[in-house]
Amino acid sequence: MSQIIGRTRLAYARTWHHVSLSTAKAPPLGRLASQIAILLMGKHKPIWDPSTDCGDYVVATGCTDVYATGKKLQQKLYYKQTTRPGALKSLNMEGMIKKWGGGEVLKRAVSGMLPKNRLRKPRLERLKVFEGEAHPYGRNLIRFEGKKPKHQPTLEADKLKTMSV
């Protein structure tokens, strides 16, 4: 029986995805957070395994325009505890956006959708959030809102393949 070794390096390669929340068709916070969590875990890849960290990077821009359905801006509460008696503090989503920005709200939503294990922190570190549209990761982006950009072959091997065909 022969064993064929596939191109696993391409499957394990981390790609960069861009999500813009300032567009008119941006989904609500919960749906967006679940899509980002899937990308951070790598569940969209054929080599996904719960014990390995094979996820991608996600750059979220325009986080000031985060959209929540219903009355979540006033009713959703975020808690903070210092382990001292009587020190439980709560802040609603509107106050959280004013104080820390929409990026913190998005990070906490994504954090709640990731598995609670040793891989949670490194996965969250691959989520880059920005309040405006400017970010320093422009050259790294491979996918823009789920669409592949036009690919131009840069490697010599790719050029040779296209010439010989």
Rosetta blueprint (number, residue, H / E / L):
1 M L
2 S L
3 Q L
4 I L
5 I L
6 G L
7 R L
8 T H
9 R H
10 L H
11 A H
12 Y H
13 A L
14 R L
15 T L
16 W E
17 H E
18 H E
19 V E
20 S E
21 L L
22 S L
23 T L
24 A L
25 K L
26 A L
27 P L
28 P L
29 L H
30 G H
31 R H
32 L H
33 A H
34 S H
35 Q H
36 I H
37 A H
38 I H
39 L H
40 L H
41 M H
42 G L
43 K L
44 H L
45 K L
46 P L
47 I L
48 W L
49 D L
50 P L
51 S L
52 T L
53 D L
54 C L
55 G L
56 D L
57 Y E
58 V E
59 V E
60 A E
61 T E
62 G L
63 C H
64 T H
65 D H
66 V L
67 Y L
68 A L
69 T L
70 G L
71 K L
72 K H
73 L H
74 Q H
75 Q H
76 K L
77 L E
78 Y E
79 Y E
80 K E
81 Q L
82 T L
83 T L
84 R L
85 P L
86 G L
87 A L
88 L L
89 K E
90 S E
91 L E
92 N E
93 M H
94 E H
95 G H
96 M H
97 I H
98 K H
99 K H
100 W H
101 G L
102 G H
103 G H
104 E H
105 V H
106 L H
107 K H
108 R H
109 A H
110 V H
111 S H
112 G H
113 M H
114 L L
115 P L
116 K L
117 N L
118 R L
119 L L
120 R H
121 K H
122 P H
123 R H
124 L H
125 E H
126 R L
127 L E
128 K E
129 V E
130 F L
131 E L
132 G L
133 E L
134 A L
135 H L
136 P L
137 Y L
138 G L
139 R L
140 N L
141 L L
142 I L
143 R E
144 F E
145 E L
146 G L
147 K E
148 K L
149 P L
150 K L
151 H L
152 Q L
153 P L
154 T L
155 L L
156 E H
157 A H
158 D H
159 K H
160 L H
161 K H
162 T H
163 M H
164 S H
165 V L
